[in-house]
Amino acid sequence: MEETPEKLDWVTRRADCELDAAFQKLAVDVEEDVGIFNSRFTLESPQAIVFRKRAEYPMFSVHRRLPAGTVKVVFSLKSDRIEIEDECGVQALSVIPFLADSGRCKFQVGGEEIEQWQLRRKALEAILFKPTPR
């Protein structure tokens, strides 16, 4: 069980955990994950992992090109949640950031409370480490 801090600037922490701020931080960290993966694993050009962010839409995605086609995971900011799904709709996560009693910004996925890195792993592990053509 996490320890509750005795003193905490909860207002700043709560503001940093607002939906838009949490989505922007998630985008930065997913892009970093892709960079780390690409620096550790040398893939043939057709199978490269690519991070894409479109400024005009509140969304970003991770693509992996395979001989049978491209697989991708799309992260979208909705009015009350973050949606994560693969292009086939096989994996769909609806997540909500919240400030936990520990003072950490966490994510609610179904009935589960998870850290941001765990959310990234859930969303990206299959496309990075076990890609399957669809």
C-alpha positions in Angstrom: 0.0 0.0 0.0 1.3 3.4 -0.9 2.1 5.9 1.8 0.1 9.1 2.0 2.4 12.2 2.2 1.9 14.4 5.2 2.3 17.5 3.2 1.7 18.0 -0.6 1.0 20.8 -3.0 -2.2 18.9 -4.1 -3.5 21.8 -6.2 -0.5 21.8 -8.5 -0.5 18.0 -8.6 -4.2 17.9 -9.4 -3.8 20.5 -12.2 -1.0 18.4 -13.7 -3.4 15.4 -13.6 -6.2 17.2 -15.5 -7.3 15.3 -18.6 -5.6 17.5 -21.2 -2.3 17.8 -19.2 -2.2 14.0 -18.6 -2.8 13.4 -22.3 0.0 15.7 -23.3 2.4 14.0 -20.9 1.3 10.6 -22.2 2.1 11.7 -25.8 5.6 12.9 -24.7 6.3 9.6 -22.9 4.9 7.4 -25.7 7.2 9.3 -28.1 10.1 8.6 -25.7 9.2 4.9 -25.5 9.3 4.7 -29.4 12.7 6.4 -29.4 14.1 4.1 -26.7 12.8 1.1 -28.6 14.2 2.2 -31.9 17.6 2.9 -30.3 17.8 -0.5 -28.7 16.5 -2.6 -31.6 17.6 -2.2 -35.2 14.7 -3.0 -37.4 14.7 -3.2 -41.2 13.3 0.0 -42.6 10.0 -1.5 -43.6 9.3 -2.6 -40.0 10.3 0.7 -38.3 8.2 1.9 -35.4 7.0 5.5 -36.0 5.3 8.0 -33.6 2.9 10.4 -35.3 1.2 13.4 -33.7 -1.2 15.7 -35.6 -1.4 19.2 -34.3 -4.9 19.8 -35.5 -6.4 16.8 -33.7 -6.1 15.8 -30.1 -4.6 12.4 -31.0 -1.4 10.6 -31.7 -0.4 7.2 -32.8 2.3 4.6 -33.0 2.7 2.7 -36.3 4.7 -0.4 -37.2 5.1 -1.4 -40.8 5.0 -5.2 -41.5 5.3 -7.1 -44.7 1.5 -7.9 -44.5 0.6 -4.2 -43.7 0.8 -1.6 -41.0 -0.4 -2.0 -37.5 -1.1 1.0 -35.3 -2.3 2.1 -31.9 -4.2 5.3 -31.7 -4.5 7.5 -28.6 -7.4 10.0 -28.7 -8.5 12.7 -26.3 -12.2 12.8 -25.7 -14.2 15.2 -23.6 -14.1 13.1 -20.4 -11.5 10.3 -21.1 -8.6 9.1 -23.2 -9.3 6.3 -25.6 -6.7 3.9 -26.9 -7.3 1.4 -29.6 -5.6 -0.5 -32.3 -6.6 0.0 -35.9 -8.8 -3.1 -35.9 -10.6 -2.1 -32.7 -9.3 -5.4 -31.1 -7.9 -3.6 -28.1 -9.8 -0.7 -26.7 -9.0 1.0 -23.5 -11.0 3.9 -22.0 -8.9 5.6 -19.3 -9.4 8.5 -16.9 -6.5 10.2 -15.1 -7.0 11.0 -11.4 -5.0 12.2 -8.4 -4.5 9.2 -6.1 -4.2 9.6 -2.3 -0.5 9.1 -2.7 -0.3 12.4 -4.6 0.5 10.6 -7.8 -1.3 11.0 -11.1 -2.7 7.5 -12.0 -5.1 6.1 -14.5 -8.3 4.3 -14.0 -8.8 1.5 -16.6 -12.0 -0.4 -15.9 -11.8 -1.0 -12.1 -8.0 -1.0 -12.0 -5.8 1.9 -10.9 -2.5 1.9 -12.8 0.6 4.1 -13.2 1.2 5.9 -16.5 4.1 3.5 -17.5 1.7 0.6 -17.0 -0.8 2.2 -19.3 1.9 2.7 -22.0 2.9 -0.9 -21.6 -0.7 -2.2 -22.0 -1.1 -0.1 -25.1 2.2 -0.6 -26.8 3.7 -3.9 -25.7 2.1 -6.0 -28.5 3.0 -3.6 -31.3 6.6 -3.2 -30.1 7.5 -6.8 -29.0 4.9 -9.1 -30.5 3.6 -7.7 -33.7 1.2 -9.8 -35.6 -0.1 -9.1 -39.1 -3.9 -8.4 -39.2 
